[in-house]
Amino acid sequence: MTMARIVLRGTLATLAHRARRGLLNAPASVANYRCGESSLTAVETIAHMGDLMDWALSMAEGQQKWHHSTPLAWDKECERFFAALKRLDDYLASEKPLQVSAEKLSQGPIADALTHAGEVALLCRMLGALR
């Protein structure tokens, strides 16, 4: 395994940890919370994070595709995000070649998802659902 893949997998582990802390401790009531009229709700943000992981995998496989998902119920959307993250990690752990640079994956969809994990944690804190 290349150093780039090791670093990417470490970053995904960080993303999983940060997201898990905010998502799995939050009540489903946080799903429709938003901090302003033009912002995404928490569940829309999680759906976007799942879409980012799907996009990253499609990039790694060389078939870059973007899909904008309609959010599911809170628990289902959280499950979808973690499943998409696992599929990407499984690909990175495999011997299959990366069809895009590790930097593009890191600086694009993975960095974006890390930002959104922080946003969801902040929304949860604003509702008193996370300490």
N, C-alpha and C positions, 0 to 999 in steps of 0.2 A: 504494500500500500504506500502510495506517495505521501510525502509530508503535507502536500496541499489537501489531500483527502483526509488526513488525520486532523488537520486544523479545521476543515469544514465540519467534520463529524463532532469535534469538540464544541464548535459554535452551535451546532444543532442541539447538542446536549444542554448547552447553556440556555438556548431558546426554550427547550422543553421544560427545564427547571423553572425559569422565570415565568413562563406561561402557566405551568401547572400551579404554581403558588397563587397566582391571581384567579385562575379559572375554577379550579376544583374546590376552592374554599368559598366561592361566591354563591349566593342564593340565586335561583332562577329569576328572581325579581330584578336583577341587574340587567337582564337581557335587553330591555327596551329603554334603558337609561341612556341619555345623551347629555353632554354638558352645554350644548347650544343648538339652536335651530338648524344650523348648517352642518353640524357634525354627525358622524355615524353613530348609531346606537351600539351598545356593547356587542350584541349578537351580530350586527352587520360587520363590525370590526373583526370578530372571530371568523366569520365567513370569508372575509377578505384575506385573513391570515392563512386559512386553508387553501384558498385560491393561489396565494403566493407559493405555498409548498408544492401544489400541483404544477404550477408554472415552472418552478425551479427543476422539478423532476423532468418535465418535458424538455427543458433546456439541456439538462444533463444527457438526455437520450437523443438529442439532436433533432427534435421535432417541435420546437418552441410553439406552444399553444397557450393562449390565455382564455380562461372561462370565468365569467362573472356569475357566481352562484347566488341563488335566492336563499337567504338564511333559513335554516331549520330551527326547531326548538333549541333552547339554550344547551341542554345536555347533549343532544344529537350533534349540534354544531361543534361543541367542544370535542366530542369523540371524532368527528370528521377531521378536525384540525390535527389532532394527535395521530390519527391514522395516516394522514397525508405526510406529516413530518416523518413518521416511521418508514413509509415507502421511500422517501428521499434518502433517509439514512441507510436503509437496506441497499439501495442502489450504490451509494458511496462506499459501502462496505464490500461490495462485490468487485469482481475483476472486470466488469463491463467498463469500456472506455468512456471518459468524460468528453462529450461533444462540444463543450463550451469551457472557457477557462474557469478555474476555481475562483478567480478574482471577480468575474461577472456574477457568479452565484453568490458569493459572499457580499459583495457591494450592492447587489440588486435585491432579489427577493428575500434573502436571509436577513440582511440589515433592515429592510422594510418591516419584516415580521417582528424583529426585536423591538423596533420602535413601537409597533402596535401592541405588543405584549405589555410594554410600559404604560401605554394609554389605557388599556383595560384595567390594569392594576390601579391606576389613578382613579378611574371611574368607581371601582370597587371601594377604594378608600373614601371617596367622596360620599358614598352611601353607608359608610361605616361597616362594610362587609369584609375588610381586610385590615390587618394591623401591621 
